[in-house]
Amino acid sequence: MLRPVTLALLSATALPALAAESASINLTGVQIRNATTVNRDSAPGTIDPAKRYTYLIDGMVRGRGGVLGTLYPSPTPLATVMEALSPGSSEDLAGTFWNAPGTHPIAPAPVTQSGSTVILGLTVNFSLTLAFGIRADNVAFFSLTDVVLTPSLLTGYLEFTSGAAVITRVQCAADLNADGVVDFNDLLEFLNLFNAGDALADVNADDVVDFNDFLEFLNIFNAPC
């Protein structure tokens, strides 16, 4: 007769491994500060490979020193502050990206944001380069480089009081309209994106929307989820 411990081990061995559906990178304490580089990752958390992912960068920030400290003394949604510094920049805080090979590493093209605005009578110059992706070891990463917030002493800086950058696997990459079914409507959705030259139609992530992307999408469309 098998002992209970042995039975438990056999049962555990028989269970299929669950996919790591998302990876979260803690941003609490991160500073958006002039000439300050930020690198964070999700370790020990990992995410399994997929054909497509969604991402969301969200949180609360407050100003530290200078006019930012005066204007944002308490936690404020990141998107609100980004829009004040560079209108339209909050659009880059959420989206989706392809990974046609279905393997890691994968890194979407970095995004550069910039702007100039007047805050409490001071002209503030702002820019940064935002990058994220997934390494070969399945650990997600996030970075801020080339940060400009000038004049730095008078402007101050921003600090995350809470927040995260989250990358999530899309269960069925070809389901573009997210209705839970892969059908002709998804193909039409892709064709609309393709004809518009939309970045979401760049399935092979070569920064060009062309016939190769159409073929790549057809392969994903015809494959089972």
N, C-alpha and C positions, 0 to 999 in steps of 0.2 A: 504493500500500500504506500502511495506517495505521501510524503508529509505535506502539510498545508503550505509551507514555505516553498517547497519544490513546485507545487501546483501553481502558486502565485507567479513564480518565475517563468514557468512555461506559458502561462496566460499572457504575461507581459511581453514575452518574446513573440507571441503570435499576433499581437496588435500591430497594425501598420503605423508607421511614423507619421505624426501630424506635421503638416507643412507650417513653417513659420510665416504667417500671413503678413506681418508688418514689423517694422523696426522703428523705434522711437529714440530720438536724440534729444536729451535734456538740454534746454537752453537757459535754464535759470542761472543767473549770474553772468551771462555773456554780456559784454560791453560793445556797443557800437560807438567806437571812439576813434578820433583822428589818429592815423598812422598805427593802428592796432590790429594785428591779424588774429583771427579766431579759427581754431580747429577743434572740432568735437566729433565724436562718433557714438554709435549705439552699443558698443561692447559692454557687457558680454552678449547683448541681444543681437540676433541675426535675422535675416530674411531670406527665404528660399527664392531661387530664380523663377522668373515669369516672363511672358512675352510683353506685358505692359504693366505699368504701375501708375498710381496716383501719388501726389505729394501734397503736403500741407505744412506751412510754416506759420505758426500762430503763437500768441502769447500776449503778455502784458509788459509794458516797459514804462520806466519813469526817467525823468531828466535828472542829471547830476551836475550841479554847478551851472554857471552861465545862464543864458536865456532859456535853454532847454529845461534847466532845473526850476526856473520861475514859471514857465508855461506848463510843464508836466510834472508837478511836485508829487503826484500820486499815480499809481498804476493806471495806464491808459492802453487801450488795444493797439497792438503793433501796427495794424493796417491804418488806423487813424493817424498815427504819427508819420508813417511813411508817406501817406498822401499829402500831409502838410509840407514835408520836405521835398517831395518830387511827385506831383500829381500823376496818377496812373501807375505808380510803382507797386501798389498793393496787388495788382493783377498777377505779378510774378510770385506771389506767396502761395499760390495753389495752382495745380494743373495736373497734367498726365504726360508720361513719356514712354516711348517704345523701347523694347529690348528684343528685336527680332530673332537673334541667335538663341535667346532663352538661357544664356549663361552669364556668369559674372567674371570679371568686373564690368560695370556699366556706369557711365558718367555723362549725363546730358551736358550740352554746351553751357558754360558759365553765363550768368546774366549780369550785365553791368547797368546800374541805375545811377542817375545823376540829376541834379537840379540846383536851383538857386532861388531862395525865397527870403523875404523880410520877416523876421520874428522880433517883435517888440522894438522895432526901429533898427535892428541889426541885420545886415545882409549876410545870410548863412549859405555857404557853399557846401554841397553835399554830393558824395558819390561813393560807391562801393561795388565790389564784384562778389556775387553770391554763387557758390558752387555746392553741389551735393551729388551723391551717387552711392554705389554699392561696390565694395572692394571684392577681390577674388575670394576672400575668406567669408563672404556674405555679411560682413559688417557694414552698416550704412554710415556715411560720413557727411559732414556739413562744414563749410568754411566761409569766412568773410575775409577778403583781402582788399588791398588798395583803398582803404577807408579814408575818406576826406570829410572832415567836419571843421570848417575854418570860418573865421579866426578861432582857433581851438580854445584859447583861454576864455574868450568872451562867449563862445557857443556852449561849452560844456559837452556832455556826452549822454548817451542813453544806456540804460541797464535793464536787462530782463529780470523782472521779479518772479515770473513764471512763464512757462512756455515750452514748446517742443517742435522739432521738425520730424514729421512722420511720413514714412514711405510705406505704401500698402500695395500688395499684389492685386491686380485685377484678375478675378477668377477666370473670366472668359474674355480674352483680349479683343476678339472680333465683335463683341457686343457693344458697338459704339454708342447706341442710344440707351444702353443700360436698362433694357426692359426685361432682362433675364432670358432672352431668346436670341439666337443667332439666325437671322433670316435675311430676306431680300432688302428689308428696310435698313439693315446695317450696311449692306453693300451700297445702297443709295446714299446713305449718310457719308460713307467714305468718298464716293464719287463727288459729292458736293464739296467736301473738304479738299479733295484732290484738284478739282477745277478752279477752286479759289486760291490754290497755292498755300493753303493753311499749313502751319507748322505741324499740326497733328497728323497730316497726311505723309509726313516724312518718316515712314515706317522704318527704314534702314538707318536713320539718324546720320545721314551724310550731309545734312544742311541743304539738300536740293530735293525738291519735290518733282519726281519724274516717273517714267514708266517702271523703273525698278521698284519703286515704292508700291505701285499698283500690283505688280507680280508678288511682292512680299506679302501684301495684305491678302491676296487671293490664297496664298499658301496657309496663312493663319486662319482665314475664313473657312477653308475646306478641312482643316484639322479639327479633330474632336477636342472639346474643352475638358 
